Amino acid sequence: MNYSTDKPIETENKDLLSRSSFSKQLGKGIYEYNDKSGLVIGLFGKWGTGKTSVINMAEEEINRLSQTDENKPLIMKFSPWNYSDKDNLISLFFQNLKVKISLQDNEQIKIKLGKALSDYADAFEVLSYIPYIGSGLATGLKTVAKRQGENLMEIPDLDETRKILEDELVKLDKKVIIVIDDIDRLTNSQIRDIFQLVKQVADFPNIIYILVMDREVAQRALIDVHNIDGNEYLDKIIQVPLELPEIRKTKLQDILIIKLHEILKEASYKAKIDGKYWGRILINCISPYINNLRDVNRVLNTFQFRYGILQHETSFEDLIAITTLEVLEPKLYKWICNNKEAVCGTLLHSTLSNFNSKVNYKKLYCDEFENMGLDSNRAIKCLSTLFPVFAKDVRENSYNRQSEADVRRNMGIAHQERFELYFMFNLDNIKVSRKIINDFIYKLEYVDLLKYIEEINDEEKIGYFLEEINSLVNEVPYNRLSLIASVLLLKHGEFNGRIQKSILSISAEERASFIIEEVLERLNTEEEKYNVLCSSLRNIRATGLGAITKIIINIERSHGRLVENSKCEEKQIINLFHLNEMEDIFLEKVKIIVKSTPISNIKNFRAILYLWKFLDEEGVYKYIRDLFVSEVNKLKFITTLSYRWEGTNGVGWEFYENDYRGYISNNEIYTSIENFDKDKLYEFTEDEQIKLASFVGNFEKNGLDIINEKEAKEILNQWKSEKKEDN
């Protein structure tokens, strides 16, 4: 893993910002400056915009131009980070220059100029002992010299040493270029001292100063410590002010994309990128917040770390977007983290939206963002791009046209069950990993598929798994369609739990049926579809017979059967000949199952009974006559024919007399339940007991209303308490 650093570039061949032309011109201008007078150049640019890199490339150009020059310019980079006071700073400056001169090959320069610099620097070293700075500088220097002993008495007067130094610099037939970088990183008082240093020594001949800084930072510092017009002060000191050329947003985008590509190449997971969606993310969620190369590098470094952990379970586009906000717009990032309800649209949000349709959400959020000090329009665009529900609320649907299935398929941040993952790095919250989902779709063979389905068949995991598969059903390779359909057909009748959809829910079994139909629809030939259905029906168990029966019923109806109007709009999955063959297989299977399996263990018996009666009415009547010999079985029969309902009043169970007319009446059922020995309720499961209580409660309402599950439990508790009293 390679992270991007803020280290400035040294050569133009590493220039990503197209600054080499500007840098070359700067270097050429400095090299061709012929006046012996000193010169102060100011290079201005915001923090992180690449000022140091420009200086390095300018130096490279100066060195190139002076390759054959006997009087090649001398370049010194002065970093004034550690000094005690202004005089110490001046001393430090000349000591650095002295060291630089000492490295020259020219002995004359080293001897004469070196000594002049040494004397001047030594004078300032002595000056550093003076506890005050004032007009009596030379006098003070001599006084301290006397106190320090004979050696210091030999140090010349400061003015004298300065004159000697100036004379030697005039004789020097080469430029001395002094670069003072990162001025904007100093404290206000340090910035003041730097400018006083430059002001004091700027008129030395043959010396060119390049001062590198953020103009606004320097101005504020000078105002703070001097209470003067900072801009006017800079103008008096700097003769050549140069503003660093603005970096085009498109250039930063190009750099970002190139580096992202490198990260993706090294990743173990090959992300699928939606070009259109990525374009919207780049324009609305990334580019507005990136202003310089340092921003790009900071975002990429954080993203690279995050992506290494989350690449299998998140959307590449959404992860880089939320990372950009984390690094460059942390207030908005924290707001998103704390407002899942608003951006993802959970059940509560959906319910409230129905009652608050007239609320101006856009104004509401704009006001909130402005109070936070954010650019509200920019925030609205960003959030609308990431979150379809939010986009709908603020009526900015043009920014996000993702469906719920798209969000789930792409593992987007707007997916309610993945939202926290983008902030918490907690993979444990993922009920079924995308890797396993992909293995199911692309890799696992029949036995392993069945084993996997059995392992995850609990109320929490199976619903999540099916929703994931549903979102990816169109990506299932053709050669695996039959395999996956066969597995789901064989097992979907055993699926537990329900999947919440807004204020309603569907069973895991129902969701699986929809997936099966979509998979079958993708098969090209009728023969392929029939083989899948027929094979599954032959191998089905009691728990799955009802589920596959529902699919057969739909096929029957597509051929005009089981419906009052023989004309049906449904597409026919298989032809009539194959349907007749499936009917025969069904009858064989149902007779075996009902003979060996208690009715309470046959899921979706109502559907089985419905089709069975259509194909073999006499066989059904015989089965029921035998069944009703047992009073318990008679009541269990009724519980198998119940309908689950959901509403604002909760959930409950309902019974349609048409399902059992001809076998038993409502009055008979009610009497049987009322007269049944409640001491034997243990012979029924808890669900069956609730259904029996529901039948009684509904019957006593005389068709005027139906009771919910809570009311049914009250009836059930009453039965149990009355029995205790009898005992």
N, C-alpha and C positions, 0 to 999 in steps of 0.2 A: 504494500500500500504506500503510495507516494503522495505526500501532501504538498500543496503549493505554498511557497514561502513569499514573504514580502521583500526578499533580498533583491536589491536593484540589479538590473542587467549591466554587464560590463562592455558588451560589444553590440554593434548594430545588427548583426545576424540573429540576435535574439529579440529584436524589437517586434513586439506584437501590436503596438499602438500607432504605428506609422509616424513615429516621432524622429526617425533618423534624419530626414531632410532638414527639419528645424534644428536638430542638434549639430548637423554638419555646418549649417549656416552660422550658428553661434560660434563654433570652433574656428571657422574660417575668419569671422569678424574679429575675434580676439587675436588670432595669429597675425592678421594683417594690420593691426593697430600699431602705427608707427610713432605716435607722439610719446615723448619721454615722460610727460606728465602722468601722474597717477590716474586711475580710472576705477569707478565703482559701478558694477553691473548688478542689477537686481533681477532675479528670476523668481516670479511669483506663480503660485499654484496652490490649490487646496491640498490638504493632507491626503496622501495616498494617490496622488495623480501622476506620480512618476518623475518628479523633479530630479531626484538623484540619478536616475537612469539617463536622463537627458544630459546631465553634467558629465556622466561617465562616457557617453557617446561623443560629446563635444571634446573631451580630453583625448579620446581615441582619434578624432579628426585632427586635432592639433599635433599629436604625435606623428600622424601620417604625413601631414604637410611639412613637418620639420625634420623628416628622416635624414636629409642630407644637409641640414642647417647646422653650421658650427656653433651658432648661438641659439641653440634649441631652448625654448622657454622652460623655465623651472616652475613646476606645479606643486603646490603644497595644499593639502586638505587639512584645515584646522578644525578640530572638534573641541569646543570650549565647554566641557562638561564638569570638570572639577577645578574650581578655583575658589578662593576665600573672599576676595574683594576685587574692585576694579583694577587696582594697581597690580595685584597678583595676576590678573587676567592679561594685562599688557606684558608683564614679565614672561608669562607662559607662552604668549604669542611669539615673542622674539626668541625665546629659547627654542621653540619648535622650528622657527625659520633658520636659526643658527645651525641646528642639527641637519636640516635639509641642505644648507650650503656646504656643510662639511662633507657631504656625500658626493660633491662635484669632483670631476677629474681635473679641472683647471686649478692649478696650484695657486695662481695669482688671486683668483676669486676666493679660494679657501683661506688664503693668508690675510689679504687686505680687507675684503668684505666680511670675512668671517670674524676678524678681530673687531671691526667696527660694530658688528651685530653683538658680539660677545660683550664688548664694553657697555653698549646700550642696554643689553639684557641684564648685565650685572648691576648696572645702576638701578634698574627697576627692582631687582632682587633686594637690594638694600632698602629701597623705598618701601617695600612691603612690611618693614619693621615699624614704619611710622604710623602712629595711632590716629593720624588725622590726614586729611587731604585738603590742601588749600593753595593759596597763591605763593606761599613761601616754600615751594617745592625743593628748589636747589639748596637753599639754606638748611632746610630740614634734613636733606640727604647728607650734607657735609657734617652736620651735628651728629647724626647717627653714626656716620663713618668714623668720627673721632672716638666715639664711645666703643666702637667695635674693634679698635686696634689699628696697628700700623698698616696691615695689608689693605684694609678698606680705605685708608687714607690715600692710597695710590689710585683709587677709582676717580676718573675724571668727572667734571661737572656734567650734569644731564644735558644741558643745552649744548655743551661742547661735543659730547658724544653723538648727539643727534646730528650736528652739522657735519661731523666726520662721516657718519653713516650716509647722509644724503649725498655727499660728494662721491662716495664710493658707488652708490647706486646710479648716479649720473654717468660715471665711467663705465658702468656695467652695460655691455652691449647685448643684453638679453632681457626678456620680460620675466618678471616673477609673478605668477598667477596664484592667487590665494583664494581658495574656495572655503567658505564657511556655510555649511549645510545644516539643515534641521533647526534653524533658528526658532521656528514656530513651536518646537518641542520644549524650549526653555521656559523658565518662570518669567513673569513680567519684569522683575528686577534684573534678571540675567539678560533678557532681551535688551533692556536699556543699556546695560554695560557693554554689550556687543556693539551697539550703535555708537556709543561713546568711544570705544576702542577704534572703530573704523574712522570716526570723525577726527580723532586725534592723530591717526597715522595715515589717513587717506591721501595726504598730499606728498607722501614719499614718492620720488621719481621711479619710473619703470615698474611700478607695482600695480597690478590689476586685481581688484577684489570682485569676487562673484558671491553675492549674498543670496542664499536660497531660503525661501520662506513662503508662508501663507500671508498675503498682504493684510487681510482683515485681522488675523491674530496679532501681527506686529503693531498695527494701528491701535488696537484695543490696549495692548501692553503699554505703549507710549502714552496714551491718554491716561491710563491708570496711574503710572508712576510719575509722569511729568505734568499731567493736566494740561496738555497742549494738543493741537491738531496733529494727530498721528500721521495723516496723509501728507501734510505740509512738511513735517519733519523728515519723512522718507524722501520727499522730492528734493530737499536740500542736500541730502547725503548721496543719493543714488542718481548718477548721471544718465544711465541707460536702463530704464525699467522695461522688462520683458515679461509679458504674460504667457504662461504655458498654453499652447493651443488646446482648445476644448477637445475632449475625446468624444467622437460620435457614438451615440447609443448603439448604432448598428455594429460598430467595431467591437464594443464590449460584448454584444450579443454573440458575435462571431467567435470571440475568444472563449466565451462561456460554453458554446456548443461544441467547439473543438475539444475542450478539456473534459466536458461531460462524456463525449464519445470515447475518450481514453479511459475514463472510469468504467464505462459500460463494457468496454472490450476486456477489461481485467476481471469483471464480475463473473461469478459462477452461474448466475441466473441471467438468461437472455430476455430482457424486457421487450414486450411488444408495445410499440409507441404509436398512438393514434396521431397522425400528422396534423389534422385539423385541431384537435383538442390541445396538442402541444403548442401550436401556434397561438391559441388564445391564452394559454398559461404564460407563455413567454411575454406576450404583449401586455397582459393585464396584471400578472402576479409577480413577475421577475424584473423585467426591464425598468418599470417606474422606480424601483428601489435601488438599482445599481447605478452608481455614478462614477466609479473609477475601478481600476484594476485590483486595488486592494479589496474592494467590496466583492469582486468576482472571486478572488482567492479565498476570502473568509467564508463565503457561501459554499464554495466547492469543498473546502476542507471539512466543514461541518456536515455537508451532504454525504461526502465519501464515508465518513464515520457512520452516519445513520444508515446509509444504503447497505453497508457491509452487514448490518444486523437485520434490516427489515426488507431487503430486496425481494424475498419470496412472498411477502405478505402485504405489500403496499403497491400503490400506483407510482411508477417512476415520476410521472408528471406532477402528481399531487405532492409527493415527498420533496421534490426540489422546490416547489412553490412554498410549502409551509416552512421549509428550511430557510428560504430567503427572508420570509417574514420574521422568523426566530432571530436571525442575525441582524437584519437591517431595519425591521419595524416591530420590535418586541412588544410594544403596547397592543398592537393589533393581534399579534400571535397569542398573547395571554387572553385577550378578549375572546378569541375563537375557542381557546381551550376551555374557558369558563362558560360558554354559551352553546353547548351542544344542542339544546332544545331549539334554539333559534335557527341554527345553520343546518342541522340534520333533519329536523321535522319529525320528532318522535310521536308516539300515540297521543300524548297530551297536546302537543302542538297542533296536530291534525284536528283534534276535537275543538280546541280553542279557536282555530282559524275559521271553523264553520259558524261560530258565534260572533267573530270579530271581523267579518268580511269588509267592513267599512273603515277599518283602521289603516291609516297612511303609514305603512311600515317604513317606507323610504325616508320620509321626513323624520320619523322616530329615530331611525338608526343614524341618519345624517347628523342630527342634533347631538346624539350620544358621542359619535366619533369626533365631532368638532370640539366638544367639551373635553375630550381626551387629548386634544392637540394634534389630531390626525387630519390628513387630507381626506375629507369624507367621500368625495367623488371617486378618488382612487381606491379607497377601502371598499366602497360599494361594488365597483367593477371587479376587484379582486375576489371578494366573497361570492359574488354572483357567478363568477367563472368556476369556482370550486364547488359550490353548493347549489344544486338545482332547487331545493326547497326555498332557500334564501332568495334566489333569483326570482322565483315565482312570487314570493311575498312582496318584494320591492319592485315588481313588475319590470324586471330586466332580463326577461327570458332569452333575449338574443345572445347573451353572454354564455348561456349554458343550456344545451339541448339534450343533455343526457337523461335517459330514462332510468328508472330504479334498477332495471336489469343491467344497464350499461355500468352504473356505479358499482354494482356487485361484481360484475364480470371483471372490471378493471381494478378491483380492490381499492376503490377510491376513498378519500378521507370523508366523503359525505355518507358512506355506508355506516349505519348506526353501530354495528357491531365491530367495526374496525377503527372508528374515530379515535378512541383513546390510544390505540396503538401508535398513532402518529406523534403522540406527546409523551407516552409513558415507557416506550420500548419494551413492553411486557407481552411477549409472545404467548404466555400462558393463557391469555384471554381469548386466543383464537381457538374455537371449539374443534375445528378440523383444518389443518394446515393446507395451504394452497398446493404444496408439494404432493400431499396425499391425494387431493382432488385431481391433480394432473396425472398422478400415477393411475388413478381409477379410469380416467378418460383415455390415456395414451398407452399404458404399459401392462397393468395387471391382467392375468388370464383368468379363465372362468372360476376355477376353484378358489383362487386368491380373492377374486371379486366377491364371491359369496361369503368367504370368511371375513372380509373387511366389513361388509354390510352388517353382518351379525355382531361384530365388535362395536360398531358405532350406533346400533339401534337402541338408543335411549332418547328420552323426550327432548333433551337439550341438543344433542349432536345431530340426530337424524334430520330434523327440520332444517338446521343450518346447512348440512350437507346437501340436501335436496335443492335448497335455494341456490347454492353455489352451482350445482350441476345444471339447474334450469337456466342460469345466466350464461352458461358455457355450452349449451346443447348444440348450438350451430357450429361449434368448433370441434365436435367429435369427428375423428377421421372416419371416412366411409366404411373402411374395412373393419371398424369396431362397432358400428351401429347395431348390428344383429346381436353381438355379444352383450353389449350393455342393456339393450332392450330385454333380452332373455333373462338376465340377472334381476333386473327391476321387476319384470313380470312375475318371476318366481318368488320374490321376497316382499313385494310392496304391500301385500295384505297383512304382513306381520309388523309393519311400521307403527311405532307408538308416537303419541304426542300430537300437538297442533302447532300451526305456524300462524302467528299473529299478523293480520293484514288490516291496518288502520284500526277501526273499532271492532272489526270482525276477524274471524280466523278460519283457516281450513285445516283439515287433517293432513298429516304427513302422507297418508295413503292417497288422498286426493291429489296432492301436489305431484306425487310419483306417477299417478295416472296421466296427468297432463304431460309430464316429461316423456312417458312411454309413447303417447300419441304423437308427440313432436318427433321423436326418434323414428317411429314407424313411418311417419309422413316423409322423412328424408330418404327412405329406401326406394330405389328406382322401380322395382318390379313387384307385382302383386304376389308372385311366387315367394319372394324373399319375406314379405310380410306374413304370409300364411305360415311358412315354415317356422318362423319365430313364435307366432301365436300358438300353433299346434303343438310344438315341442314343449312350450311352457305349460300348456294345459295338461298334457300327459304326465308331467312331472310335479304338478302342483300338489300342495298339502292342504289340509283342512283350513289352516289359518289364511291361506292365500286364495282359496277357491272363490270366495265372494268378490274379491278385488278384480280378478280376471273376468268374472261373470259380468261385472259392470261394463267392461270393455266390449264383451260379446253382445250385451244388450244394445250398446251404441251402434254396433255393426248391424244388428237386426233392424234397428230403427232407420239406418241409412238405406236399407233395402225396403223400407215401407212397412215393416212388421212392428208389432207392439205399439202402433200408433193408430189413432182414429183416422187420420188422413194418410193414405198410402203414399202420397207424394212427399218426399223428404229431401231437404236441401243438403243434408250431411254427405260428405265425401265417403264413398265406399272403399274401405281399406282392402277388403278381399271380395272376390266374386261370390255369387250365390251358391255355386257348386261347392266351393271350399267352405262356405258358411254351413252348409248342410252337413259336411263332414265334421266340422267342429261341434255342431249340435249333438251328433252321435257320441263323440268323445266326451262331451260335457255330461250327457246322461249316464254314461258308464261311470264317470268319475264321481258324480254326485251320489249315485246309489251306493258306491263303495264307502264314501266318506260318511254319509248319514247313518249307515249301518254300524260303523265302527267308532264313531265319534259322538260324544255328548253334544247336544244342540248348543249348549253354552260355550263350547270350544270352537264353534264354526262362526267366524267373523263374517259380517255382512250377510247374514242368513236371509234377510229380507230380499236382497237382490237375487240370491240363489233361488228362493221360493218363487219369485216373480217369473224368472225364466223357466224354471222347472215346470211350473204350472202351465205355461204356454206350450211347452214341448210334450209334457206327459201329465195331464191333469189327474188321471186315474192313479198314477203312481204317487202323486202328492197326497191325495186323499187317504190312501192306504197308510202312508207314513204318518200322517197326522192322527188318524184313528188309533194307531199303535202308540203314538206318543202321548196321547191324552189319557191313556190308562193310568198314568202317574200324574197326580195333582201337581207335584213339583215341576214336572216337565211341561205341563200345560201352562203354568205361569212363566216358566223360563221361555217358552215359545213366544209369549206375549212380549217379554222384555227384548227379544231379538228383533222385534218389528218396530221398535221405537225410533223416532226421529230426534236428533239433537237440534235445538234452535238457539240462536244468540240474539240479543237485543239490548236496548238501554236498560232493561229490567233484569239483566243477567243472562244466565243460560238455563236450559231446562230440557224436558223431554215431552214429545207429543206423539199421539197415536192416530193413524188413519184407518177408519173402519173398513175401507175398501181392501186393505191388505189382508184382512183375516175374515171378511164376510164369507159366509158359507162354511166356515170351520167353527166359529164361536161368535157370540154376540157380546156387545159392550156390557149388557146387564149380567150375562153369565160370568164374564171376566171379573166384574166388580164384586159379585157375590162370592166368587171363588177366593178372591183376595181377602175380603172381609172375614170369611169363615175359616181362612187358613190359620192353622195353629201357629201363633207368632213365636212360640218356643222353638219352632223349626226354621226361623229366618236364617240361621247359620248355614242352611243348605244353599243359600243364595249368596253371591258375591255382594260386596257393598254397592257396586254400580247397579246390580239387579234389584237390590232392595230399594234404592232411590227411584228406579224406574217404576216399580210396583206402586210406591207411594205417589209418584207423579200421576199414574193412571187414576188412582183413587181421587186425588185432588182435582184433576181435570174433570172427571166424571161428575163429581159433586158440584162443580161450577155449572153443570148442565149446558156445556158448550158456549157459555157466555165469556169465558176467559180460560187461560191456561196458567198453571203455576210454574214458578221457577224452581231451580234446584234447592235453594235455601228453604223455600216453603215445603218442598217435598221432604227435606231432612227433618223439619219440625213434625210432620206427620209420622215419619219413621220413629222419631224419638218418643212421640206420644204412644205409639204401639208398644215400644219396649218398656216404657214406664208403667203402662196399664197392665202389662203382663207381670211385672214385678209386684204390683199391688195385689194381683190375683193370687200370686204365690205366697 
